[in-house]
């Protein structure tokens, strides 16, 4: 695989670039595009789901975005060191019945030397919101 800059060890600037690239990819809602930032054998925990490999990531994200309509995400760099980044995030979406949700969470990321994410561990909580309370809208 070709290197995927920025590469570790991260600085504050390169860690922010990695976080912004992830936010942009996830907001595309394109499971294949998102999966290409991860190693072939990536390891994930997302809520109570445990995934291994890009194929499982694509399947998971396809199902996620079939359920989470008008998904919009904002990530914030929380901390970084060497080849690891910690992120806090929130995203908004609505379900098939039209109920809007804001999901809050934290992620821990670990990268390979060539800039691919090998491990992603996410803890997420959902809060029902009114459409009028939305903060994140497509630009």
Beta strands, then each sheet from edge to edge (+ up, - down):
strand 1: 38-46
strand 2: 49-52
strand 3: 69-81
strand 4: 84-94
strand 5: 100-111
strand 6: 117-129
sheet 1: 2+ 1- 6- 5+ 4- 3+
end
